[in-house]
Amino acid sequence: MADKKCTVYLLDLGNDMGKRYYGRNETDLEYQMTFVWNSLSQRLLENKKTDVIGIVGFKTDESRNDLVEQEAYWNIAVFYPIQTAKFAQLQDLRPRLSASKTMQGDLLSAIVVSFDLIGRYCKANKWTKELFIGTGARGTIDFEDSDGIAEQIAQHDVHITLGLTRDLKLERHTYDNQLLQFLEKCNGKLLTAQNLMEEAQRPPIRKVKPVPIFRGILSLGNPQDPDASLAFPIERYPYTRIAKPPVSTAFDASAKPSADPSGADNDEVMSQPNLGMHSDVVSTIRTYVVHDPVKDETFEVDRKDLESGYSYGRTIIPISSTDEDIMSLDTQAGLEVLGFAPKSCFPPFYFMSETNLIVNKKDDEQTATQLTSFVEAMIQEDRYALARFVNKNHNGPILLVLIPHIENGTHCLIDVQLPYAEDVRAFSFPSLEHVTTGEEKMRVQNAVDAYVSSMLLDNPAIQQSSKAPVFEPQFSYSVMRHRIQQAIQHYAFHPNAPLPEPSPYLVHYTHAPEAALRNAQDALNTLQGVLEPIVHEAPKVEPAEKESQVSVLSISDAEIEAMLNSTAEEQLETEKEPVLHVSASDPVYTFYELIKNPFGLDDAITEMESAIRLLLTEGKLDSAKESLIALRETCIREDESEQYNGFIVELQNELISGKYQNAMNFEQLILQQHLGSISFDELPMS
Amino acid sequence: MMASNSENWVDESENEYGKTYAILFVIEVSPSMMEPISDVDPCSLQTALICAYQLAAQKVISTPNDLIGVLLFGTEEATGNAENEYVILPMDMPDSNRLKHLKHYANDFDSVKQSLRPSSNPPSLSHALYSASIMLTTTKNIGQRLFLITDNDTPAWDSSQKNALMQRAKDLKDMNIDLCPIFLDSPAHSFNVSNFYREFLSIASRNHETIPQVQRGQEQLNNMLHAVRALQKPRRAQFHFNMELSDNVKINVEGFAIFRRLVPTKTTWVYTKGEQFAIAVPQSTQVSFETKRVLKKDEIKRAYMFGGKQVVFSQDELSKIRYFGGPVLRIIGFRPLTTYKSWMNVKPSLFIRAKSIDIKGSELVFSALHAKLLRDNLLGIGWFIAEQKATPCFVAIIATPTSTAVLDDFVLPQGFFLIQLPTADDIRTVPPRTKAKPDNTLLSGFKQIVRGIELRSFYPGKYSNIALQWHYTILQALALDEPVPSQLVDTTLPKYAAIEKRVGPFIKQVNGAANRISRAHTSPKAETQETVAASEPREIRSSSSAPKAKRIRTQKSNFDYSDDTVLKSLSDSDMLADSLKGLKVVNLKEIAKRHGIPTSGKKSMLIEAICRYFTGY
C-alpha cells in the first residue's frame, strides 16, 4: 500500500551554514534544523513503523558512506541509516549535526548517496519516497551527469524537496540556474527560506488514510424488484471524525528506574508497549464481585462462573438461557431512500453524528453519470433525501439525511444521522419572550443589535486588523490534541523547562477579534448597565432606589423559581410571609412562629407531630430530635403534657415495631435525651 | 482512560438527566371510577391501572432505577394500617414480579374487582395524600412525583376537610413532592377544576398552568398516557455556564442535551452459580507488573511514547496541561447562517437557554440576541467549554425559528443550539473519484422522482428505532415469561408500493436511459461484466434466507404446539426446528413429555429430539 513512507534528510553542514546572513538572528543551519526537527518531531509523536527516516550530511568533516572509495563521495556522512525515528538516537546525533570546518563535499554526490540508501531500503516495494535537501547551495556543485541522475530520480518516483536557506533575491551564485533546472527535471519542489519557516510553524495535521466504511447499494424503490427501483453501487467514507488526543499508558512511578529508561531498544509501537521489558509497567487485574443482599456482603467470583445477560429492572436474564439470535433483526445491509424533503426540514441541530461522504463505487465509470445526475437533481430541486441505512445484515437500521455535495468537482452525497423518536429527550421550555415594546427592553434589543453588527467577522475592517483569516473549521485545530502533543514534544527535549504557552495558532480564535470588541464597546457598556449581579446573601428584592428597573424588567420565571428553591428561612426573612403551617424543611422555626398566634397552638402541635413522623421516615434524625425537644418544651410550658405523652407513647411503640427503618436507635435517643413522657415534677408550679 | 472526558459532552452528564425518581400513582376508587365507559372500553380505574402498568414497563427500560408505587384510596378493603387504602404496589424498583403483579391488576381487572370495592365512606383525599407522602419519602435524595388520578372534583365535603387538604397541599410543596394531577370526567359531568382544585394546586403544584384533563371516551387511555408522559418532562438543566459577550458582559445560560443516541443496554455479567442470578460487577485494580503490588493512585503516572522514549506526566501535570479555563461559551463573532455547511457536524447538538442565577437580566439579553440572529439570518461562533475538564471546542450558535408549529410530540424549543464544529484535525481526506457530467435525460427523470416522492416533513420523533423496540420487546417477553412475540413491523422500511405508484414510470425511464448510456459507453465485454456487477447484490438479496426466516418468525408464536397435527405438518414442511426455537423450554418439555421423549438437556437438544420424533412420526 502507498502509505509506507521513507524520507531521507540530506543536510548541508558546510562551514558557511554556521554563519548568520542578511542580519538574520539564526544561522542558516539553525534555519534549516528548525524545519528538520519539527518534521522529525511529528514522526516521533506518531511513532509509526511504516514511516522511516534516514539522515545524511554533506560538506562534513568526516566521510562515511558506502561509496566512499571514490573521491567524489568524500565529505559525505550517513548519520542515521534508514529506520524508524528514535528519540534517543536522534538526540545523540544532535551535536554532530553542526557546521563543519570544510566547504568540501558535493551536493549531487550526496544526492546519489541518499538515492542509493533509499533504493536499497525500499527495493521494488511500494513506498512513498521522499528526499529533503537542506542547503545554502554555496560553493561548487559538480553537475556532471546531472541529467542522468535527475532521470533516475524521476523514474523511481523519489520526491525531492529542496529547502534553500539562502535568499535568492539577496545572494546569487553561479550554479543557481543549473540547480533549479536539475530540480525541475526531477519534478522536485523548492522551498525558499521563508517557506521553510512557514512550514516549520504550520500546525501538524495527521492525515488518515481513507478507507471505505461501507460498500453496497444506494437504492430507491423495492430493491427486490429491479424494474421498479433505482440502484447505485456506492462507497461510504468517513468525512468528519473527532481526532483523539495521543494515547498514554499507565506507568509505575514507584518502580526503580529501569536499566534503559529511554526505551531505545524498544521497537514496539506505542500502543503495544512490550510488557515485561521494564519494571515500571502497570498491569490491570480484573475481578468480579457479587453483592449478596440477604447477608449484605460482597464476595468475589470466578470469571468462568459468569455468563453474559441483561437486566430488566431488577430481574436478570442470562442470555444463554435463550437463543442469542432471538434479539437480532431480519434486516439487510443497504442504503434505501425513504423520500425527499426541502432542506429546511433538516436543520443542522437535528444532526446526531459525524458526517460521511458517499461516492460512486471505485472504478465504476458507468454509474458515475447516474449518481452525478441524481445528486444534481437534488441540488436543482433543493431537496435532501431521508434514507434508512443498515451497515450489515441483521444490524439495526439508522436514519440518515443525504445531502447533495460537490467535493473537488465530483458530485457526491454527505450523510449524517438523524434522531429517532427514542433519541429525543422531552424537556419543556416556556416560549421566549420576543420583545417589541417597553423602553428598557427596546434599549436592550438595540444594544444587542449594535453588538452583533459590530462583531460580524466577515466585515473587512475587522478582517484587516486580525492576524488570522475569518474563522472556518478548516483553520481551527483540535486544541487538546495539539496542546498535549506540544507538551510531550517540549518535555522530551527540555525535561526541566516550564511548558510554554499554547501555540498562537491554537488560541487565535478563542477570543473575539479586538477590533470587533472595540466596535461593540458602546453596546457592551449599555448591556453591562442592564445586567446586574444577583447577590444571594442579600435580600432579593431591593426596595425604593432600584424600583424603576425592577418594574420594567419584571420578575422572570427563573427568579421566581430561584426564590421558591431558596431555603424557607431566607424566604421568610426577605418576604416576611406569615407562617401558616409547620414546614418539614424547617420544623422548629415554623413551629415557634406558629405558636405566636394564641389560636394556633393545637394545630401547631398536631402538625409538629406529623412533621416529626415524617422526619423519622426520612431519616433526618437530628432535625427530628430538635423538633421533639421543641415540642416537648412547648407542651410543658403550655400545659399540654397529656397531648405530648399520648404522642410520645404512640411514637415509641411505632419505633419499636420498626415502622421507621431510617430511624434506628431513635427510641434509645428518646430515653437518653429524656424526651419521654412529661412527668408531674416537670410541670411549671402554678 | 485518560481520553474518556474528551468524548461526548452528553455522556458525562448522564446522571443529571437520569436523575432517579420515585413515582407514586394515587388513584381514587369510587362507584363512578368503576363504571365502565362503554361495552368495550374499561372503567376509569382500570384505565388508570393500565396506564400505571405501561409507565412501569417503560420505566424499567428507560430508567430502571426509578422507584414506582401504586396506591388506591376509597376502597372497602385495606392493605395496611390506614383505612380504605389499598396498596397495590409498594414503592420499589420495578422487576418482573412486580410488573407481573401490576399487570394482573391492569389486565385481569374483573378478577380483582371484588377486592377493590368502593367503600361506603367518602374517600379521604387528605389521608391518601398523607399516606402517599410517607410512601414517597422512604428514600432520600431523589425526585418525587405523585400522579393523582381522580374524577372527583369536590374531594372536600366540609370546611374542616378543606382546611386539612390545604395543609396537605402546603406539606407536599414543602416536601418538594411534584404533584401531577390527571383529572377525568365522571360519568355524570365533566371535571370542574374550579370547584376545588384550582386553589389546591396553586399551593401544591409548581406548574399549575397545565392541568391535564382527560375526557371520557374511547381515547381515554391514550390521552391519559399522553398526559403522564407530558408531566414527566424534566425541567432541570444539565450544564450551567456563562455566555460571554465580552470579558465584562456575561449572562447565565443552561445547557440541555435534547438529542442523544439511545442504544440497547449492554449485557452485564451474571453469576449463575448462586441461589439466585446475581450481577457480577467487574472491578479493576492496577498493580505493578513486576511485584504484583497494588499501586496507589499517586504512584501511577501517565507515559506518552515519543520515538521510543517515554515522556512521563503525573496526573496533576496532565490536568494542568489539559486545562483551558472553566466552563464558558465565549462569543467570538457572528457570520451569515449560510457559512454553516451540512458536513460541519461531529456530534448531537446542545440546546441552551438563559436563566438568571447570579446575573439578573440574562433572559432579556438572551431573547434579544435570539431575535437579532433570527432576523438577520446570522449564526454565532463560540469558544465552548461545557464543564470543568471538558475538552474545549468551537461551536456554531444557531437560533431556532419562532415557528410554534407542533409536530406531534415534538415541539422545537426556542433558544440556541450549539453545534460543535470539526477542526482541521477532524476533517478527513477522501480519495478522488473520476468526475462525471450529469446527463440531461437522467437529470430530468431524477428531478421528477425527487419531486414525486416528497415527504410531507421530517421532525425528530417521526420514526421509531425498531432495533431498540425489538430488543426490549424480546427482553420484556423473556422477563415476564411471555411468549416471544412475532417479528416487529419495520416502520423504517420505505413504502415501496407508494414509491412505485408515484414514480414507477420515471424509475423505468431512468433505468432505460441509464442502460442506453452505459451501453454506448462501454465495449461489449465490459458491459457483460457491468451487468453482472450491478445485479449481483440483488441476486444475493433475493436468494438470501432472510425473508424466509422472517416468515417463520411470524408464525412461530402463533402455532399451537399442543396440537400434534400442527407439529407434524411443520415437520413435513421442514420448519419445525425453527418454529420450536420460538418456544420456551417449559413448553418444549411439555411436548417432549407428551411423547415420552427425555426432557433433560439443553434447549437445542430438546428441539433436536422432538424433530427426530416427528420425522419418524
Interface residues (C-beta under 8 A of the other chain):
Chain A: R43 L44 L45 N47 T84 A85 K86 F87 A88 L90 P203 I205 R206 K207 V208 P210 G216 I217 L220 G221 N222 P223 Q224 D225 P226 D227 A228 S229 L230 A231 P233 Y237 P238 Y239 T240 R241 I242 A243 K244 P245 P246 V247 S248 T249 A250 F251 D252 A253 S254 A255 P261 S262 G263 A264 N266 D267 V269 M270 P273 L275 G276 S279 D280 V281 V282 S283 T284 I285 R286 T287 Y288 V289 V290 H291 D292 V301 D305 L306 E307 S308 G309 Y310 S311 Y312 G313 R314 T315 I316 I317 P318 I319 S321 T322 D323 I326 M327 L329 D330 T331 Q332 G334 E336 V337 L338 G339 F340 A341 C345 F346 P347 P348 F349 Y350 F351 M352 S353 E354 T355 L357 V359 N360 K362 D364 E365 Q366 T367 A368 T369 Q370 L371 T372 S373 F374 E376 A377 M378 Q380 E381 R383 A385 L386 R388 N393 N395 G396 P397 L399 V401 I403 H405 E407 N408 G409 T410 H411 C412 I414 V416 Q417 L418 P419 Y420 A421 E422 D423 V424 R425 A426 F427 S428 F429 S431 L432 E433 H434 V435 K441 V444 Q445 A447 V448 D449 Y451 V452 M455 L456 L457 D458 I462 V470 F471 E472 P473 Q474 F475 S476 Y477 S478 V479 M480 R481 H482 R483 I484 A487 I488 Q489 Y491 A492 L499 Y509 T510 H511 A512 P513 A516 L517 A520 L524 L527 Q528 V530 L531 E532 P533 I534 V535 H536 L553 S556 A558 E559 E561 A562 L564 A568 L580 H581 S583 A584 S585 E607 S610 R613 L614 T617 E618 G619 Q661 N662
Chain B: M2 A3 S6 Y17 K59 V60 I61 P64 M93 P94 D95 S96 N97 R98 L99 Y130 S133 I134 T137 T138 K140 Q167 K170 D171 D174 M175 R206 R229 A230 Q232 K233 P234 R235 L245 S246 N248 V249 K250 I251 F256 A257 I258 F259 R260 R261 L262 T265 T267 T268 W269 V270 Y271 T272 K273 G274 F277 A278 I279 A280 V281 P282 Q283 S284 T285 Q286 V287 S288 F289 E290 L295 D298 E299 I300 K301 R302 A303 Y304 M305 F306 G307 G308 K309 Q310 V311 V312 F313 S314 L318 I321 R322 F324 R330 I331 I332 G333 F334 R335 P336 T339 Y340 S342 W343 M344 N345 V346 K347 P348 S349 F351 R353 A354 K355 S356 I357 D358 I359 K360 G361 S362 E363 L364 V365 F366 S367 A368 L369 H370 A371 K372 L373 D376 L378 I381 W383 T391 P392 C393 F394 A396 I398 T400 T402 T404 D409 F410 P413 Q414 G415 F417 I419 L421 P422 T423 A424 D425 D426 I427 R428 T429 V430 P431 P432 R433 T434 K435 A436 K437 P438 D439 L442 L443 F446 K447 I449 V450 R451 I453 E454 L455 R456 S457 F458 Y459 P460 G461 K462 Y463 S464 N465 I466 A467 L468 W470 H471 I474 L475 Q476 L478 A479 V484 Q487 D490 T492 L493 P494 K495 Y496 I499 E500 V503 G504 I507 K508 V510 N511 A514 I517 S518 H521 T522 E530 A533 A534 S535 P537 R538 R541 S542 S544 A546 P547 A549 K550 R553 K581 V585 K603
